[in-house]
Amino acid sequence: MSDLHFKTITELAAMLEAGDTTSVAITQAVIDRTAAVDDRVKAFLASDADDALAQAEASDARRAAGKSLGPLDGIPIGIKDTLAVKDQPLRCASKMLENYVSPYDATCITKLREAGAVIWGRLNMDEFAMGSSTENSAYQTTANPWNLETIPGGSSGGSAAALAAGEAIATLGTDTGGSIRQPAALCGVVGMKPTYGLISRYGLVAFASSLDQVGPFARTVEDAALLMEAMLSKDDLDSTSIAPQGETNYAAALKETKGPWKLGVPQEFFGQGIDPEVKANIENAIDWYKSQGCEIVDISLPHSELAVPVYYIVATAEASSNLARFDGVRYGHRSEEAKDALTLFTKSRGEGFGDEVKRRIILGTYVLSSGYYDAYYLRAQKVRRLILSDFEKAFEQVDAILTPTSPTPAFKRGERADDPLAMYLSDIYTISVNLAGLPAISVPSGFTESGLPIGLQVIGKAFGEADMFAVAHSFEQGHEYYKATPKL
Amino acid sequence: MSTPHIDIDYVANLARIDLSDDEKAKLGSQLDDILGYFDKLNSVDVDGVEPMAHAHKVFNVWREGDQPGATYAPEVLTKMAPESRDNQVVVPKVVE
């Protein structure tokens, strides 16, 4: 029973069912692995082994009593530091929330607990989910397990790296502009962003509320589908939560033969700025689908080059409003130099926030300010609709869209740290999906010559998760890149 | 749009963030670059396009027959505050 920590949820669920292992054994394997490698990977900001083992014991007791809660019962799931877990620290990798402990569970955590999952650790991220490399964490930078000199992607870099390194069986992240899919691609795991509204945002620290979504990282598409099913809910605690529609037995639906599909390929995603190895890799993936009988359709998403400016206006505007709550009064950092109401706010925020968070709050405040609102924010909202219309037109012709997830493989740590604009362009293939509210998944599609993972993005129709999973699953099963593990 | 330039002192005050002189210098030039990049948005005609604030149509939600639920004990919440006394949050004096 070696290497439990590198097995999939489905494999472990079968072993648990057959009595070949226990949740305590799996959880202990993940804890031991974390102890062995996290000094190099640095994916965890905090972890509570005793708490995880107590949850595992409870799971084993349930199973022994014949009351197993399903395939996730007893499986350790790592959690991004932006999701509330009762009595655990919730810092968003920020000094602002250094001493904050969550008084309640996020709805997605409640749902995972109802499915019996073992909630495990606090995973590193860019501060308040603002970044694409996890270098904006106030506490530590996380390494990519495939090459420790490179970044794991971001903002959910800890979630991707922990999973790739075998420090969890699956993890949760959040995706505002690509923060699940881009790190998943760079770390060689599956990462999925659901249709906007499908997973409750209650208990997710808000960055840009019209874009933020919770989603799973997993080794396989089937594992991601199982996690999604468990987290689905129409939640009264999130007014933007939407009741699931269409096929929602995602994992079971994968077993049915589907396809061949009509798959769209937008030429705009293969132009300037794409790494030649990534381009060749994704073109090979497209050829594979063609060889399986799928019809490949050239489509156009003509406004996609405007997605980056639209996103960085909309997201920073929303962030400047959402992060106004961090004022040094009721929780979070308070400056010792605060002398009156104004310096209480300005000093506490000046000391508590890191560079990128300040940059985005200032930018968001500016684009919403009198005299600039129409030129930036209102115009961006209009172009956002044009981006959605591009997708709607494309989906009249195709079942799903194939693109690279990231224009480049993992880059060197520190390489883009002082060039925010270059960093923002790492999200160029993922952010239009958030602006349009669509589901998308990154699935491993191979490696560069130097051994860095590459990801293929499959974009689905709104609430078309079942088809999106099926398209990604067929590629995964035809290649099995997920069986490779990094040498640490 | 003319060459964009952020009045960093003005915006930092609106955002209620205290910035050092070094931060102002660095942020100012970075933000000017980013705003220059945003000029791409002027390349497209948006006349008659309805602004989009949200992925789906959203409406205000009125709760029906809502029953008050359990809430937190005051000490649970005041415990999170940087300073508290007698189950209340303490702040610097705000009225002269």
Interface residues (C-beta under 8 A of the other chain):
Chain A: Y100 V101 P103 Y196 G197 S210 D236 S239 T240 I242 H303 E305 L306 V308 P309 V310 Y312 I313 S320 A324 D327 G328 V329 R330 Y331 G332 H333 R334 A338 K339 D340 A341 L342 T343 L344 F345 T346 K347 R349 G350 E351 F353 D355 K358 R359 I361 I362 L363 T365 Y366 S369 A375 Y376 L378 R379 A380 Q381 K382 V383 R384 R385 L386 L388 P420 L421 Y424 L435 A436 G437 A462
Chain B: M1 I6 I8 V11 A12 L14 A15 R16 I17 D18 L19 S20 E23 L27 Q30 L31 D33 I34 L35 Y37 F38 K40 L41 N42 S43 V44 V46 V49 E50 P51 M52 A53 H54 A55 H56 V58 V61 R63 Y72 V76 L77 M80 A81 P82 E83 V89 V91 P92 K93 V94
